[in-house]
Amino acid sequence: MAADSFEPYHDDEAKGVLFEVAVYGRRAQGYISCALLALFGAPVSPPEDWVSVYRRHRSVIDAVVARRAPAEDWETVMVRKADLTPGR
């Protein structure tokens, strides 16, 4: 039986998108704020549009979580601006 899938979703209270990434056979939870998602393009208003922005840039965002999750004891990884703009 397949494991339950976790669909990314916008959390209004957290003002961001929560998602999961498969890392070494485990699931790591990730969070990215709407403010950081706006760096990828024009701001959006309906919550489902923030999930669309996440999905369009999923490979970059998920790579951050995959890289940091083991070092952060598999706690929810909060994507930071520095993760998206290395060297700045």
Buried (B, 14 or more C-beta within 10 A) or exposed (E): EEEEEEEBEBEEEEEBBBBBBEBEEEBBBBBBBBEBBEEBEEEBEEEEBBBBBBEEBEEEBBEBBBBBBEEEEEEEBBBEEEBBEEEE
